[in-house]
Amino acid sequence: MPVQAQNTVAINIPSQPLSDALLQLGQQTSLQILYTPDLVRELNTSGLQGNYTPENALRQLLKGTGIEYERQGNTVTLKRISAVTLPPLTVSTASLKQGTAEEGYRVSNISGIGLWGERSLRDTPYSMSVVPSDLIENVNAQNMGQIFKMNPLTQEPNIQNHNSVPFVTIRGFQSENPVYDGIPLADGNGSVISVIEIDRVEILSGTSGFLYGGGRVGGAINYVTKGPTDIPLRRLTFGNYGGTQFYGHADIGGKFDERGRFGYRANLLYQGGDTAIGEPVNQKVANIVLDGQITDTLYADVKYTYNDYRKEATQPLFNSVIERTGIDTSKRYSPKWASNDVQSHKAYTSLRWDPNKYFTLRSAFFYQHTNMRVSRIFLNQQADGTFTQRLNNTADETHENYGGYIYLDTQFSTFDIGHKLTLGYSSTFYEYFLSNDCCINQNGASSLSLNELKNIPEPNWGSIGNDPKLPVWINRFNNILIGDNIIFNERWSAMVGLNYATTVNKAFRLFGDNDYEKSALTPTVSLLYKPIEEVTTYVSYMEALETGTRQVIPMPIVERYFLR
């Protein structure tokens, strides 16, 4: 349609993510700009200053992005430039992902952190590192422990045998509570993580209480999961994780319709065989993702992951060791009956609504249900180098994790100062269930050398797990938040926020009798200065509310022990 005559206006937009630049353009002109979040994700602009007509300003911001627009009056709708004439394996500049091997695994943007939305990594006032999908794939990572071992912000983590969840050490503290797509969990024990569902990992070093609530003193780990692809993806991979652990992985993605409004992604994994030290492993994972641009202003997605995992002959747990150098970790010491069985269902959904250029509503909800059964051996080393054993069998136990948030963003200006004000609420809840007759502990027959442990026969455990499963542990974190991203000019900005945080911890029966609840107002302030376009300096202050160290009553060692 013919372009309407327009007057020029003064445009002052600094270098930043394209999504933020488009919002500022809408504030500085009469244009109402509509687009899907996926369209501009991970795209940046070098900014724009000077006098332009609104349409010319928009055209300059979109130059080289692979995005075009349609206009009706003062409303413009962005869409991807058609690529149907390109060869099948060639993609436009706009769909190139960050963090490729060719780019040295460097990433420019983060998906978001706490109530702050997607933004440039350079302009994020926290110590952060991003592990992109290419690096995860290129090192053939069996679990995230291989990634954290290479990362400069983290120490080599303790990987949980039963669920592959890494307890990552950051600044001397273990970060046990993972974050999925910005949704924090209250406890990591009930979580199950598979590498095939992870697109990238965003690591925050330092206090994160204002952003995610308590439970992460040294830092936070945000697992950003895979989403639908803009172009058809059909990939089948076969490999080996060591020993005879062969696996097959199918990764399928694309769009349902020609307009690209509705997409899908499916990752399927089967793993079987023995580890390099002879531990039989069997794992089946199915990860399904659907998303859709339901209307021009409403986007939603749904994700589901099923994980069925069994590992036999899992290594014993050492309660006390006199001489660590005498333990050869390249050998297996447990009999095959020492095993872990895990079955997990994980579902989460997110929604983004942009009713106009001034307001954005973001929300997400997460639920995970996990059943586990564990048989294991605990060892104590004696002065003569042999080990006494405690043999443990735990009946089927249940873990449930809930999490979610809702944030409302609004953009406005006071004089020449720009604001992006966010109001929000986030909550996460964890509950752990055991039956009264859940557990049996037995002392081993005698002191044995490490090499003799594989010959320990499986005890006659008897009947356990017949009573109803009841709660034994509850964690909950609630956060009421307000934050303001303030733009003074192209060089100075600030991020200011308050979080009224509540932490709850309750323990019952096996874990003692504990009922703790505390609330506090915790602030954060960050001041950012850009001396030149390529450099951002900042100073940040943050407070957090934490529950402190857990006081757990250990299970006594008796020949046959039932909880009553």
Secondary structure, 3 states (H helix, E strand, C coil): CCCCCCCCEEEEECCEEHHHHHHHHHHHCCCEEECCHHHHCCCEECCEEEEECHHHHHHHHHCCCCEEEEEECCEEEEEECCCCCCCCCCCCHHHCCCCCHHHCCCCCEECCECCECCEECCCCCCEEEEECHHHHHHCCCCCCHHHHHHCCCCEEEEECCCCCCEEEEECCEEECCCEECCEECCCCCCCCCCHHHEEEEEEEECCCHHHHCCCCCCEEEEEEECCCCCCCEEEEEEEECCCCCEEEEEEEEEECCCCCCEEEEEEEEEEEEECCCCCEEEEEEEEEEEEEEEECCEEEEEEEEEEEEEEECCCCEEEECCCHHHCCCCCCCCCCCCEEEEEEEEEEEEEEECCCCCEEEEEEEEEEEEEEEEEEEEEEECCCCCEEEEEEEEEEEEEEEEEEEEEEEEEEEECCEEEEEEEEEEEEEEEEEEECCCEEEEECCCCECHHHHHHCCCCCCCCCCCCCEEEEEEEEEEEEEEEEEEECCCCEEEEEEEEEEEEEEEECHHHCCEEEEEEEEEEEEEEEEEEECCEEEEEEEECCCCCCCCCCCCCCCCCCCCCC
